[in-house]
């Protein structure tokens, strides 16, 4: 859900729309979001959800068809205003790095610093090289660097002209998973040290969690929620966010009013003292779907509820088990890896929740 428009924010999008010719649906559909100075925002969502189009609109590479974009309280995009990309003082980092192969590292970084004196240019290059820990590679050429080093050169080149805002479009997608996670943390530290406001696009949730102060989940051009990672995980505002972020499933439940608090009846047992639950009359007959995260389900051999393991994924310190109840309902749970049960085995489970998130009962998908 979009937050109220606030002109004091560093970057503000108000009901932004982008349409492509020949398409009826908007590529970006009335998106509102805000970034404070020094914050790192992340846009995440499935392919084709509009996150890169949104980034390009902020950069001035796509005209807007409604709403407006403000940067440092100045309107830079609207139906009547389109500040040219080169006048927006933004840096961009792409997934293909876009380094000049015939220039060494320091010359790649200094390419956009022609307005500085020779001394000032040398100082600035040395400063950003130190930020990205590549001072020893100043005279190396891109083909002599690893993928992670090339990405840090691209970041340094974008930071060198002192941009107002840094935009990063899936910058780690060409790197292997281990390097991606490490580099994401490095980039966050660099941006924080440089006190740069940034907006980052990725399809990887772990990257988003590692980098972002605030994260936006997009689907079909709409921004479903703009919040920190904890809130997205524990307080999803839409069913799409609940399904897209983290591991979780929905189970049927009934809400009822207890003597002192709400009660939630589920196939795994009753939850009591649920003070944060909506009232039963929020749903017809109190029937709803409750979101169950993998960490809401606890393995307990003595529990009366049993579930069959249908899939297991080893993750070092734990297994992620996919389970099926006798009723056919599917669940997931994290279990310490010394509890090495076999596929097909029945184990005891119980529900243990701190956050109860409810949604209307889903309509069954139409049959063909």
PEFEN-V21196 format. One record per pair of residues at least 24 apart in sequence whose C-alpha atoms are under 7 Angstrom apart, sorted by the first residue. I is the first residue (numbers start at 0). J is the second residue. D is the distance in whole Angstrom. If there is no record, write none. Layout:
# PEFEN-V21196
I&J&D ; I&J&D
This chain:
# PEFEN-V21196
0&223&6 ; 0&224&5 ; 0&225&7 ; 1&31&5 ; 1&32&6 ; 1&224&7 ; 1&225&7 ; 2&32&7 ; 6&72&6 ; 7&72&7 ; 8&33&6 ; 8&34&6 ; 8&35&5 ; 9&34&6 ; 9&35&5 ; 9&36&5 ; 9&70&6 ; 9&71&5 ; 9&72&7 ; 10&34&5 ; 10&35&7 ; 10&69&6 ; 10&70&5 ; 10&71&6 ; 11&68&6 ; 11&69&5 ; 11&70&7 ; 12&67&6 ; 12&68&5 ; 12&69&6 ; 13&66&6 ; 13&67&5 ; 13&68&7 ; 14&66&5 ; 14&67&7 ; 15&65&6 ; 15&66&4 ; 15&67&6 ; 16&63&6 ; 16&64&5 ; 16&65&5 ; 16&66&6 ; 17&63&5 ; 17&64&5 ; 17&65&7 ; 18&64&6 ; 25&220&6 ; 26&220&5 ; 27&53&6 ; 27&220&4 ; 27&221&6 ; 28&220&5 ; 28&221&5 ; 29&221&7 ; 30&221&6 ; 30&222&6 ; 32&225&7 ; 36&196&6 ; 37&194&5 ; 37&195&5 ; 37&196&4 ; 38&196&5 ; 38&197&7 ; 38&212&6 ; 39&196&6 ; 39&197&5 ; 39&198&6 ; 39&211&5 ; 39&212&5 ; 39&213&7 ; 40&197&6 ; 40&198&5 ; 40&199&6 ; 40&211&5 ; 40&212&6 ; 40&213&5 ; 40&214&6 ; 41&198&6 ; 41&199&5 ; 41&200&6 ; 41&207&6 ; 41&211&5 ; 41&213&6 ; 41&214&5 ; 41&215&6 ; 42&199&6 ; 42&200&5 ; 42&201&6 ; 42&214&6 ; 42&215&5 ; 42&216&6 ; 43&200&6 ; 43&201&5 ; 43&202&5 ; 43&215&6 ; 43&216&5 ; 43&217&6 ; 44&202&6 ; 44&216&6 ; 44&217&5 ; 44&218&6 ; 45&202&6 ; 45&218&7 ; 48&217&6 ; 48&218&5 ; 48&219&5 ; 48&220&5 ; 49&219&7 ; 49&220&5 ; 50&200&7 ; 50&217&7 ; 51&168&7 ; 51&200&7 ; 58&84&6 ; 58&89&7 ; 59&83&6 ; 59&84&5 ; 60&84&7 ; 88&162&5 ; 88&163&6 ; 89&162&5 ; 89&163&6 ; 89&164&5 ; 89&165&6 ; 90&157&5 ; 90&158&7 ; 90&162&6 ; 90&164&6 ; 90&165&5 ; 90&166&6 ; 91&157&6 ; 91&165&6 ; 91&166&5 ; 91&167&6 ; 92&153&6 ; 92&154&6 ; 92&157&7 ; 92&166&6 ; 92&167&5 ; 92&168&6 ; 92&170&6 ; 93&167&6 ; 93&168&5 ; 93&169&7 ; 93&170&5 ; 94&168&6 ; 94&169&5 ; 94&170&4 ; 94&171&6 ; 94&172&6 ; 94&173&7 ; 96&149&7 ; 96&150&6 ; 96&153&6 ; 98&153&7 ; 100&140&7 ; 100&141&6 ; 102&140&6 ; 103&137&7 ; 103&138&5 ; 103&139&5 ; 103&140&4 ; 103&141&7 ; 104&136&7 ; 104&137&5 ; 104&138&6 ; 104&139&6 ; 104&140&6 ; 104&141&7 ; 104&152&7 ; 105&137&5 ; 105&138&6 ; 107&156&7 ; 108&152&7 ; 108&155&6 ; 108&156&4 ; 108&159&7 ; 109&156&7 ; 111&160&7 ; 112&160&6 ; 123&159&7 ; 124&159&7 ; 127&155&6 ; 127&159&6 ; 128&155&7 ; 130&189&6 ; 131&155&7 ; 131&189&7 ; 146&174&7 ; 147&182&7 ; 164&195&7 ; 164&196&5 ; 164&197&6 ; 165&196&6 ; 165&197&5 ; 165&198&6 ; 166&197&6 ; 166&198&5 ; 166&199&6 ; 167&198&6 ; 167&199&5 ; 167&200&6 ; 168&199&6 ; 168&200&5 ; 168&201&7 ; 169&200&5 ; 169&201&5 ; 180&206&6 ; 183&209&6 ; 183&210&6 ; 184&209&6 ; 184&210&6 ; 216&240&7 ; 233&354&7 ; 234&356&7 ; 246&292&6 ; 246&293&6 ; 247&290&7 ; 247&291&5 ; 247&292&4 ; 247&293&6 ; 247&331&7 ; 248&290&6 ; 248&291&5 ; 248&292&7 ; 248&330&6 ; 249&288&6 ; 249&289&5 ; 249&290&5 ; 249&291&6 ; 250&288&5 ; 250&289&5 ; 250&290&7 ; 251&287&6 ; 251&288&5 ; 251&289&6 ; 252&286&6 ; 252&287&5 ; 252&288&6 ; 252&289&6 ; 253&285&5 ; 253&286&4 ; 253&287&6 ; 254&279&5 ; 254&285&5 ; 254&286&6 ; 255&279&6 ; 255&285&7 ; 267&304&6 ; 267&349&6 ; 267&350&6 ; 276&355&7 ; 282&359&7 ; 287&357&6 ; 287&358&6 ; 287&359&5 ; 287&360&5 ; 288&357&6 ; 288&358&5 ; 288&359&6 ; 288&360&5 ; 289&355&7 ; 289&356&6 ; 289&357&5 ; 289&358&7 ; 290&356&6 ; 290&357&6 ; 293&331&5 ; 293&332&4 ; 293&333&6 ; 294&332&6 ; 294&333&6 ; 295&350&6 ; 295&351&5 ; 295&352&5 ; 296&332&5 ; 296&348&7 ; 296&349&6 ; 296&350&5 ; 296&351&6 ; 297&332&7 ; 297&348&6 ; 297&349&5 ; 297&350&6 ; 297&351&7 ; 298&334&7 ; 298&347&6 ; 298&348&5 ; 298&349&7 ; 299&347&5 ; 299&348&5 ; 299&349&7 ; 300&346&6 ; 300&347&5 ; 301&347&6 ; 302&347&5 ; 302&348&6 ; 302&349&6 ; 303&347&7 ; 304&347&6 ; 304&348&6 ; 304&349&7 ; 305&345&6 ; 305&346&5 ; 305&347&4 ; 305&348&6 ; 306&345&5 ; 306&346&6 ; 306&347&6 ; 306&348&7 ; 307&343&6 ; 307&344&6 ; 307&345&4 ; 307&346&6 ; 308&342&5 ; 308&343&5 ; 308&344&6 ; 308&345&6 ; 309&342&6 ; 309&343&6 ; 310&342&6
